[in-house]
Amino acid sequence: MSVRHPSAIGRPAAPLRLYGRRIVLRPLVPGDFDQWSEVRRRNHGWLTRWEPRRHPAHPDPTTDRSAFTARCTARDRDRAADQAYPFGIFVEQQLAGEVNLNNVVRGALQSATIGYWIDEARAGHRYVAEAVAVVARFSFEQLHLHRLEICIVPRNANSRRVMEVLRIRCEGLAERFLEIDGVWEDHLRYAITAEEYEQRRDELAARWW
């Protein structure tokens, strides 16, 4: 795998679709509101304890269709600006969760962060591990990033298990790193670089795509 100079990097053409062995990743669109709302409402307690708290003055995209549409539009802008690449995770054409490539930084850093969530009813099948592996392939082979980071609250055993399955190394603890559900939480910082990905590409390909 070669790494191109940042000035030579071109943004992927839309519509963007990424494929694993069992999943399809694509940007969410306004027409996904009913599925997304149903999954998010059903998983409220399962998910919100691991997420930043929504400001009470802001409309809730889970219940407000126009707020969800605005969310899709904002994410389209982020993608067009090469700032973030958010994806819905689809299993058998049904929305199962999201995996998001956030905080894309170019220049000397060439890095981004990955965040994810899964429907509790789909948990335990390693769909998130597959999604992270597919996003890593996209990040290193198409976006030509150099480093990906995943930050996890230490007590979130399910998210940490994804890192264990993928054998992504932990670099240490960042204290009071992010606001989660109203509390400044410590996070374990996991990372993989382009060099590590290149060494492991065949192994990842054989398992995940």
C-alpha positions in Angstrom: 0.0 0.0 0.0 1.4 3.4 -1.0 0.7 6.6 0.9 0.2 9.6 -1.4 1.1 13.2 -0.6 -1.9 15.0 0.9 -2.1 17.3 -2.1 -2.8 14.3 -4.3 -5.7 13.0 -2.3 -9.1 13.0 -4.0 -12.4 12.6 -2.2 -14.3 9.5 -3.0 -17.2 9.9 -5.4 -20.8 9.7 -4.2 -22.9 7.7 -3.7 -20.5 6.1 -1.2 -20.9 2.4 -0.3 -18.5 0.2 1.6 -18.9 -3.6 1.9 -17.9 -6.2 4.4 -18.8 -9.9 4.2 -22.1 -9.4 5.9 -22.7 -5.6 6.1 -23.1 -2.6 3.9 -22.0 0.8 5.1 -23.6 4.0 3.6 -24.4 7.5 4.6 -27.8 7.9 6.2 -30.4 9.9 4.2 -33.7 11.6 5.3 -35.6 8.5 4.1 -33.9 6.4 6.8 -35.7 8.4 9.6 -38.3 5.8 10.4 -35.8 2.9 10.8 -33.2 5.1 12.6 -35.9 6.5 15.0 -37.2 3.1 15.8 -33.8 1.6 16.6 -32.7 4.6 18.6 -35.9 4.8 20.7 -35.8 1.0 21.4 -32.1 1.3 22.5 -32.3 4.5 24.4 -31.0 3.1 27.7 -28.5 0.9 26.0 -26.9 3.7 24.1 -27.2 7.1 25.7 -25.1 6.2 28.8 -22.1 6.0 26.4 -22.8 9.2 24.4 -22.5 13.0 25.0 -25.6 14.5 26.5 -27.8 16.3 24.0 -28.5 20.0 24.9 -32.1 20.2 26.1 -32.7 23.3 23.8 -31.7 21.3 20.7 -34.3 19.3 18.8 -34.1 15.5 19.2 -33.4 13.8 15.8 -34.8 10.6 17.3 -38.3 12.0 17.5 -38.1 15.1 15.2 -38.0 14.2 11.5 -36.7 17.7 10.5 -33.9 17.5 13.0 -32.9 14.1 11.6 -32.9 15.6 8.1 -30.7 18.5 9.3 -28.4 15.9 10.9 -28.1 14.2 7.5 -27.4 17.5 5.7 -24.7 18.5 8.2 -23.0 15.1 7.8 -23.2 15.5 4.0 -21.4 18.8 4.4 -18.8 17.3 6.7 -18.1 14.5 4.1 -17.9 17.0 1.2 -15.4 19.1 3.3 -13.3 15.9 4.0 -13.9 16.5 7.8 -15.9 13.3 8.6 -17.4 10.2 7.0 -20.4 8.9 8.9 -22.1 5.6 7.9 -25.1 3.6 8.8 -24.4 -0.1 9.3 -26.9 -2.2 7.4 -27.4 -5.9 7.9 -29.8 -7.6 5.4 -30.9 -4.1 4.3 -31.9 -3.2 7.9 -30.3 -0.5 9.9 -28.2 -2.1 12.7 -26.2 0.9 14.0 -23.6 3.5 12.9 -19.9 3.7 12.5 -18.4 7.2 12.0 -15.0 8.4 10.9 -14.7 11.8 12.7 -12.3 14.6 13.2 -10.3 14.1 10.0 -7.1 16.1 10.2 -4.8 16.5 7.2 -1.4 18.3 7.1 1.3 16.5 9.1 -1.1 14.5 11.2 -3.3 12.7 8.6 -5.5 11.2 11.3 -9.1 10.6 12.3 -11.2 9.0 15.1 -13.7 6.2 14.9 -16.9 6.0 16.9 -19.7 3.4 16.7 -22.9 2.0 18.2 -25.0 -1.1 17.5 -28.6 -2.1 18.1 -28.6 -4.3 21.3 -30.6 -6.9 19.3 -27.7 -7.2 16.9 -25.0 -7.2 19.5 -22.7 -10.2 19.9 -22.4 -11.0 16.2 -19.2 -8.9 15.6 -21.0 -6.6 13.1 -19.2 -3.6 14.7 -15.8 -5.3 14.4 -16.5 -5.9 10.7 -17.6 -2.2 10.3 -14.5 -0.9 12.0 -12.3 -3.1 9.8 -14.1 -1.9 6.6 -13.8 1.8 7.7 -10.1 1.2 8.4 -9.7 -0.1 4.8 -11.5 2.9 3.5 -9.4 5.3 5.7 -6.0 3.9 4.8 -6.6 2.8 1.1 -8.9 5.6 -0.1 -8.5 8.5 2.2 -4.8 7.8 2.7 -4.8 8.6 6.4 -1.9 7.6 8.6 -3.5 7.0 11.9 -6.9 6.0 13.4 -7.9 6.3 17.0 -10.8 4.8 19.0 -11.5 6.2 22.4 -13.5 4.1 24.9 -14.8 4.6 28.5 -12.9 1.9 30.4 -16.0 0.3 31.9 -17.6 -0.1 28.4 -16.7 -3.8 28.1 -18.7 -4.2 24.8 -16.8 -1.5 23.0 -13.5 -2.7 24.4 -14.3 -6.2 23.1 -14.4 -4.8 19.6 -10.8 -3.7 20.0 -9.8 -7.1 21.4 -11.4 -8.9 18.4 -9.6 -6.6 16.0 -6.4 -6.7 18.0 -6.0 -2.9 17.9 -3.5 -1.8 20.5 -4.2 0.3 23.5 -1.9 3.4 24.0 -3.1 4.3 27.5 -5.6 6.3 29.5 -6.6 9.9 28.8 -8.1 11.4 32.0 -11.4 13.3 31.8 -11.1 13.1 28.0 -14.7 13.5 26.8 -18.1 14.5 28.2 -20.3 11.4 28.3 -23.9 11.6 29.6 -23.0 14.8 31.5 -19.8 13.5 33.1 -16.2 14.1 32.0 -15.0 10.6 31.6 -11.6 8.9 31.3 -11.1 7.1 28.0 -8.7 4.4 26.9 -7.1 5.4 23.6 -6.7 2.6 21.0 -4.9 3.3 17.7 -3.7 1.7 14.5 -1.4 3.3 11.9 -1.0 2.8 8.2 2.1 0.7 8.7 0.3 -1.6 11.1 -2.6 -1.9 8.7 -0.3 -2.7 5.8 1.3 -5.5 7.8 -2.2 -6.9 8.8 -4.2 -6.2 5.6 -4.3 -9.8 4.3 -5.4 -11.1 7.7 -8.1 -8.5 8.0 -9.3 -9.1 4.4 -9.5 -12.9 5.0 -11.8 -12.3 7.9 -13.9 -9.2 7.3 -14.3 -8.5 3.5 
